[in-house]
Amino acid sequence: MQPKLQWSALAAAGYGALGVAAAMAGGWLPARSAARLPLAQTLKGLGTALPRGRRHLLGWGALLAAFVLALMPPVAGIPLAAYVSVGLLLVGGISVLPGAVGALYDRIAPAVAHRLLPLLAVERARRVRESAAVAVSGVVAALSLAVALTVMVASFRQSVADWLDVLLPADLYVRTSSSTAAGDTAFLTPQLVQGLAQLPGVARVNTQRVRSLLLDPSRPPVTLLARSVDDASRSLPLVGATAPVPAGAVPVYVSEAMVDLYGARRGEPLRVLEPALGAGPFVVAGVWRDYVRQTGAVIIDQRDYLRLTGDRRINDAQLWLAPGSSADEVQGRVRELVAREAGSRDLVEFASAAQVRAISLRIFDRSFAVTYWLQAVAIAIGLFGVAASFSAQVLARRKEFGLLAHLGLTRRQILTVVAGEGAAWTFIGALAGLGLGLAVAVVLVHVVNPQSFHWTMDLLLPWGRLLALCAAVVVAGTLTAWIAGRAAAGRDAVLAVKEDW
């Protein structure tokens, strides 16, 4: 199916207005600070540093508020507080960036005190830390979001892969066609299941009954899965440990969505299930991850389900093949058996564990492929900001470069100083972006995803990709500064020294 482009002129105009408002605020705030500078000292080149103590306090306050908001529950099923927390993390992190520049390069400066070119680059970064923060703030924001997306996608993918490994232990899976949609009309008979266990090449057979239950008329149905649960800690992707079940109660295992939507708790009765099955009592023995059914799912041991309902119908069968058996040959024998028992070879569908895993991960990768392009675009926009800032600064510093040339520095050495400044600035920007990105990733993984989709995942840090991303930003920022400095390090810079004479 070819997707259609959805265009909203109102939304586009709204985002455009937000961009204009952000640009106006970005110009008004520095102008207001500049208006408070002492006129006489500023004309002499003194006292040009803007006061930053209050701004840093506001930055730390924003970070503290972000931490508090990350602990808040969702509003109407939407993690609004978590979204605001992410925004405050970025704003607060960028606000304290000048302090981070000073803290880092105050310690690095003594190490380069006897090396002229590194000393000039580091001292420039130390003494104009506000300008450095402004120049790399776009890169910090873009890199932090790129890091957060990289960590979230990697964590999600690995969690899905581990989840598939636990839920797909068999070699071959057989199910009735359109099993999910027609679970109560198409099923495998007990005779057919018994025949599967006797087929050549089949070592073991497990079965599963899948049906929908309406637990709350105001909510979508949940899925009940009756399957063998001999060792829940090994056969189910549990979150946490199992809980003991009192004698006489039926243990059930609920998905994380059941915890959020129906208030199911480990070790507590699940009374909402009793009217649907006409039996009970049921106690939640454990909570498991389910990345398929966002409306909730309940697993019950097949023997308990059969004892309570008498329903012997089967939707799915899992086949463990004997050593040396061919999956294709076993599929052919299963189809022949189905044709004899049910009169149709097309009643069942097949899939191997490897096929299901590969298809699932391929769909996952295609779904999130666009995020990599979004990361590249965001970082490119941030680097454009660095280029614009450096271009403006090097043009304003032509006299400085001319003076350096009169003092004996060659054009190549001046460009090396400018490139060193770019490396120093983007290095601290990369560190800040990495730190903020990891903080945002924690919020996305542990707050936004559970509150939005009712599932959790394990945090995975792909350090190789993260460090490569940061290194690419530093290299690109250094190259950008070098290109911007070429125009200002020529003969015009030398002549610019005469403008004050």
C-alpha positions in Angstrom: 0.0 0.0 0.0 1.4 3.4 -1.0 1.1 5.9 1.9 -0.5 9.2 1.2 1.1 12.5 2.2 -0.9 14.1 5.0 -0.5 17.9 4.9 -1.9 20.4 7.4 -1.5 24.0 6.6 -2.5 25.0 10.1 0.2 22.8 11.7 2.8 24.1 9.3 1.9 27.7 10.0 2.0 27.0 13.7 5.5 25.5 13.5 6.6 28.4 11.4 5.3 30.9 14.0 7.1 29.0 16.7 10.3 29.3 14.7 9.9 33.0 14.3 9.1 33.4 18.0 12.2 31.4 18.9 14.3 33.6 16.6 12.9 36.8 18.1 13.5 35.5 21.7 17.0 34.5 20.7 17.7 38.1 19.5 15.9 39.9 22.3 17.5 38.2 25.2 21.1 39.0 24.2 20.1 42.5 23.3 18.6 43.1 26.7 21.8 41.8 28.4 23.9 44.0 26.2 21.8 47.1 27.1 22.9 46.6 30.7 26.6 46.7 30.0 28.5 49.8 31.4 28.9 52.1 28.4 32.3 53.7 29.2 34.0 50.4 30.0 32.5 48.7 27.0 33.8 51.4 24.6 37.3 50.7 26.0 36.9 46.9 25.4 36.4 46.2 29.1 33.5 44.6 30.9 32.1 43.0 27.8 31.4 39.7 29.6 27.7 39.3 30.2 26.6 38.4 33.8 26.0 34.7 33.9 25.5 33.7 37.5 21.7 33.9 37.4 21.5 32.1 34.1 23.5 29.2 35.4 21.3 29.0 38.5 18.2 28.9 36.2 20.0 26.1 34.2 20.5 24.0 37.2 16.9 24.7 38.3 15.7 23.5 34.9 17.7 20.2 35.3 16.3 19.7 38.7 12.7 20.3 37.4 13.4 17.9 34.6 14.3 15.2 37.1 11.1 15.8 39.1 8.9 15.8 36.0 10.4 12.5 34.8 8.9 10.9 37.9 5.3 12.2 37.2 2.5 9.9 35.9 1.0 10.3 32.5 -1.9 12.7 31.8 -4.8 10.9 30.1 -2.4 8.2 28.9 0.0 10.8 27.4 3.5 11.3 29.0 3.2 15.1 29.0 5.4 15.6 32.0 8.1 13.4 30.4 8.0 15.5 27.2 8.4 18.7 29.3 11.2 16.9 31.2 13.1 16.3 27.9 12.8 19.9 26.9 14.0 21.1 30.3 17.0 18.8 30.1 18.1 20.4 26.8 17.4 24.0 28.0 19.1 23.4 31.3 22.1 21.6 29.9 22.7 24.3 27.3 22.3 27.0 30.0 25.1 25.5 32.2 27.3 24.9 29.1 29.6 28.0 29.8 30.4 26.7 33.2 31.2 23.3 31.7 33.6 25.0 29.2 35.4 26.8 32.0 35.5 23.8 34.3 37.1 21.6 31.5 39.5 24.1 30.0 40.7 25.6 33.2 42.2 22.2 33.9 43.5 21.7 30.4 45.2 25.1 30.1 48.2 24.3 32.3 49.0 21.3 30.2 49.3 23.4 27.0 50.9 26.5 28.6 54.2 25.9 26.8 52.8 25.2 23.4 51.8 28.3 21.5 49.1 27.3 19.1 47.2 25.0 21.5 47.5 27.6 24.1 45.9 30.3 21.9 43.1 27.9 21.0 42.4 26.8 24.6 42.7 30.3 26.1 40.2 31.6 23.5 37.7 28.9 24.5 38.3 29.7 28.2 37.9 33.4 28.0 34.9 33.6 25.7 33.1 30.7 27.1 29.7 32.4 26.6 30.4 32.7 22.8 31.5 29.1 22.8 28.3 28.0 24.4 26.2 30.0 21.9 28.2 28.7 18.9 27.8 25.0 19.9 24.4 25.0 21.5 22.8 23.9 18.2 25.2 21.0 18.0 24.6 20.1 21.6 20.8 20.0 21.1 21.1 18.0 17.8 23.7 15.6 19.1 21.8 15.0 22.3 18.7 14.1 20.4 20.7 11.9 18.0 22.3 10.1 21.0 19.0 9.6 22.7 17.4 8.2 19.5 20.4 5.9 18.9 20.2 4.5 22.5 16.4 4.1 22.4 16.4 2.3 19.1 19.3 0.1 20.0 17.7 -0.7 23.4 14.3 -1.4 21.8 15.8 -3.6 19.1 17.8 -5.7 21.5 14.8 -6.1 23.8 12.7 -7.2 20.9 15.3 -9.7 19.8 15.6 -11.1 23.4 11.8 -11.3 23.6 11.6 -13.2 20.4 14.3 -15.7 21.6 12.3 -16.5 24.7 8.9 -16.7 23.0 10.1 -18.7 20.0 11.9 -21.8 21.4 10.6 -24.3 18.9 11.9 -25.0 15.4 8.6 -24.8 13.4 5.3 -23.1 14.1 1.9 -24.2 12.8 -1.2 -22.2 13.2 -4.6 -22.0 11.6 -4.8 -19.5 8.8 -5.7 -16.0 10.1 -5.4 -17.4 13.5 -5.7 -14.1 15.3 -8.8 -12.9 13.4 -10.6 -16.2 13.3 -9.4 -17.8 16.5 -12.9 -19.0 17.5 -13.9 -20.4 14.1 -10.7 -22.1 12.7 -8.8 -24.4 15.0 -6.7 -27.6 15.1 -8.6 -30.7 16.4 -7.2 -32.9 19.2 -6.9 -35.7 16.6 -4.8 -33.5 14.3 -2.6 -32.5 17.2 -2.1 -36.1 18.2 -1.2 -36.9 14.6 1.4 -34.1 14.5 3.2 -35.7 17.4 3.4 -39.0 15.5 4.8 -37.6 12.3 8.3 -38.7 11.3 10.8 -36.0 12.0 8.8 -34.4 14.9 10.4 -34.9 18.3 8.0 -32.9 20.5 4.7 -30.8 20.1 3.3 -28.0 22.3 0.0 -26.3 21.6 -1.6 -23.0 22.4 -5.2 -21.7 22.5 -5.7 -18.1 21.6 -9.0 -16.2 22.2 -10.2 -12.7 22.9 -11.9 -11.7 26.2 -13.9 -8.5 26.8 -13.0 -7.6 30.3 -14.2 -4.0 30.2 -16.9 -2.8 27.7 -15.1 0.6 27.5 -11.8 -1.0 26.4 -10.7 -3.2 23.5 -10.6 -6.9 24.2 -7.6 -8.5 25.7 -5.9 -11.7 24.4 -6.0 -14.9 26.5 -3.3 -17.4 25.7 -3.5 -20.9 27.1 -0.2 -22.6 26.8 2.2 -24.8 28.7 3.8 -22.9 31.6 6.1 -25.5 33.3 8.9 -23.0 34.1 7.7 -19.5 33.7 11.1 -18.0 34.3 12.5 -19.7 31.3 9.5 -19.9 28.9 8.2 -16.3 29.4 9.9 -13.0 29.1 9.2 -12.0 32.7 9.7 -8.6 34.2 11.0 -9.3 37.7 10.5 -12.5 39.8 7.4 -14.6 40.1 5.1 -14.4 43.1 3.8 -17.4 45.1 0.1 -18.3 44.5 -2.1 -19.4 47.3 -3.5 -22.9 47.3 -6.8 -23.1 45.4 -6.0 -20.1 43.2 -5.1 -20.3 39.5 -1.8 -18.6 38.5 -1.9 -16.3 35.5 0.7 -14.2 33.9 -0.2 -10.7 32.7 1.4 -8.4 30.2 2.7 -5.0 31.2 -0.3 -3.4 29.5 -2.6 -5.2 32.0 -0.7 -3.6 34.9 -1.3 -0.1 33.5 -4.8 -0.6 32.1 -6.5 -2.9 34.6 -4.4 -2.4 37.7 -3.1 -6.0 37.8 -0.3 -6.5 40.4 2.1 -9.3 41.0 0.8 -11.5 43.8 -2.7 -10.0 43.8 -6.0 -11.4 42.6 -7.1 -10.7 39.1 -10.9 -10.5 39.7 -11.6 -8.9 36.3 -10.9 -12.2 34.7 -13.4 -14.2 36.7 -16.6 -13.0 34.9 -15.0 -13.5 31.5 -14.1 -17.2 32.1 -16.8 -18.0 34.6 -14.3 -19.4 37.0 -11.6 -18.4 39.5 -10.1 -17.2 41.6 -7.1 -16.0 39.6 -3.9 -14.6 41.1 -1.2 -12.8 39.1 1.9 -14.9 39.4 4.1 -12.7 37.2 4.3 -9.9 34.6 5.7 -10.4 31.2 6.7 -8.2 28.2 4.5 -8.2 25.2 5.6 -6.0 22.2 2.5 -7.1 20.1 -0.7 -6.6 22.1 -0.9 -3.0 23.5 -4.5 -3.7 24.8 -3.3 -6.4 27.2 -2.7 -10.2 27.3 -3.1 -12.9 29.9 -1.3 -16.3 29.8 -2.8 -19.2 31.7 -1.4 -22.8 31.9 -3.1 -25.0 29.4 -4.0 -27.6 31.9 -5.8 -25.0 34.1 -7.6 -23.6 31.1 -8.8 -27.0 30.0 -10.0 -27.9 33.6 -11.9 -24.6 34.0 -13.4 -24.3 30.5 -13.3 -27.7 28.9 -12.2 -26.0 25.7 -10.0 -28.4 23.7 -9.6 -26.3 20.6 -6.1 -25.3 19.5 -5.0 -22.5 17.3 -1.2 -22.9 17.3 1.2 -25.8 17.5 5.0 -25.6 18.1 7.1 -28.4 16.7 10.5 -29.4 17.8 12.2 -31.3 15.0 14.2 -34.5 15.5 18.0 -34.2 14.8 18.7 -34.3 11.0 15.1 -33.6 10.0 14.2 -31.2 7.3 11.7 -28.4 8.0 10.4 -28.5 4.4 9.8 -32.3 4.6 8.0 -31.9 7.9 5.8 -29.1 6.5 4.8 -31.4 3.6 3.9 -34.2 6.0 1.8 -31.7 8.1 -0.1 -30.5 5.0 -0.9 -34.1 4.0 -2.1 -34.8 7.6 -4.3 -31.7 7.5 -5.7 -32.6 4.1 -6.7 -36.1 5.5 -8.2 -34.7 8.7 -9.8 -31.5 7.6 -10.1 -31.9 3.8 -8.0 -28.8 3.0 -4.2 -28.3 2.8 -4.6 -24.5 3.2 -6.0 -24.6 6.7 -2.6 -24.1 8.3 0.3 -21.7 7.9 4.0 -22.4 8.7 6.8 -20.3 10.0 10.2 -21.2 11.5 11.6 -19.4 14.5 14.4 -18.0 12.3 11.9 -16.7 9.8 9.7 -15.0 12.4 12.8 -13.5 14.1 14.3 -12.3 10.8 11.0 -10.8 9.5 10.2 -9.1 12.8 13.7 -7.5 13.0 13.6 -6.5 9.3 10.3 -4.7 9.9 11.7 -3.1 13.0 14.8 -1.8 11.1 12.7 -0.5 8.2 10.3 1.3 10.6 13.2 3.1 12.4 15.4 3.7 9.4 14.0 7.2 9.0 15.4 8.1 12.5 19.0 7.9 11.2 18.2 10.4 8.4 16.5 12.7 11.0 19.6 12.5 13.1 21.9 13.4 10.2 19.7 16.4 9.3 19.6 17.6 12.9 23.4 17.4 13.2 23.8 19.1 9.9 21.6 22.0 11.0 23.6 22.3 14.2 26.9 22.4 12.2 25.4 25.1 10.0 24.9 27.1 13.2 28.5 26.6 14.1 29.6 27.7 10.7 27.5 30.8 10.8 28.8 31.7 14.3 32.5 31.1 13.4 32.1 33.1 10.1 30.7 36.1 12.0 33.4 35.8 14.7 36.4 35.5 12.4 35.2 38.5 10.3 35.0 40.5 13.5 38.5 39.2 14.6 40.3 40.3 11.4 42.4 42.8 13.4 43.3 40.0 15.9 44.5 37.8 13.1 46.4 40.6 11.5 48.2 41.3 14.8 49.1 37.6 15.0 50.5 37.8 11.5 52.6 40.9 12.4 53.9 38.9 15.4 55.2 36.3 13.1 52.4 33.7 12.8 52.0 32.3 9.3 48.6 32.0 7.6 48.8 28.2 8.2 49.4 28.7 11.9 46.5 31.2 12.2 44.2 28.7 10.5 45.5 26.0 12.9 44.6 28.2 15.8 41.1 28.7 14.4 40.7 25.0 13.7 41.9 24.3 17.3 39.3 26.7 18.6 36.7 24.8 16.6 38.0 21.5 17.9 37.9 22.8 21.5 34.4 24.1 21.2 32.9 21.1 19.4 34.7 18.8 21.8 33.0 20.2 24.8 29.8 20.3 22.7 30.2 16.6 21.9 30.7 15.8 25.6 27.7 17.8 26.6 25.6 16.4 23.8 26.6 12.9 24.8 25.7 13.5 28.5 22.4 15.2 27.7 21.6 12.5 25.1 22.1 9.7 27.6 19.9 11.6 30.1 17.2 12.0 27.5 17.5 8.4 26.5 16.9 7.3 30.1 13.7 9.3 30.1 12.6 7.9 26.7 13.3 4.3 27.6 12.1 4.2 31.2 9.3 6.8 31.2 8.0 7.8 27.7 7.8 4.2 26.3 6.1 2.6 29.3 3.6 5.5 29.7 2.9 5.6 25.9 2.9 1.9 24.9 2.6 0.0 28.2 5.9 -1.9 27.8 9.4 -1.6 29.1 12.8 -2.4 27.7 16.3 -2.9 28.9 18.7 0.1 28.4 21.5 -0.7 26.0 24.3 1.7 25.3 26.0 1.1 21.9 29.2 2.8 22.8 30.9 2.2 19.5 28.2 4.1 17.6 27.9 6.8 20.2 31.6 7.5 20.2 31.8 7.5 16.4 28.9 10.0 16.3 30.7 12.3 18.7 34.0 12.0 16.9 32.3 12.8 13.6 30.8 15.9 15.1 34.2 17.1 16.4 35.9 16.5 13.1 33.1 18.2 11.2 33.1 21.2 13.6 36.9 21.5 13.3 36.7 21.4 9.5 33.9 24.0 9.6 36.0 26.4 11.7 39.0 25.9 9.4 36.9 26.7 6.3 35.3 29.8 8.0 38.8 31.0 9.1 40.3 30.9 5.6 38.6 34.1 4.5 39.7 36.1 7.5 43.3 35.0 7.6 44.5 36.5 4.4 46.1 39.8 3.4 42.9 41.8 4.4 43.5 40.7 8.0 47.0 42.2 7.9 45.8 45.5 6.5 42.9 45.6 9.0 45.5 46.3 11.8 46.0 49.8 10.2 42.3 50.7 10.6 42.9 52.1 14.1 46.1 53.9 13.2 
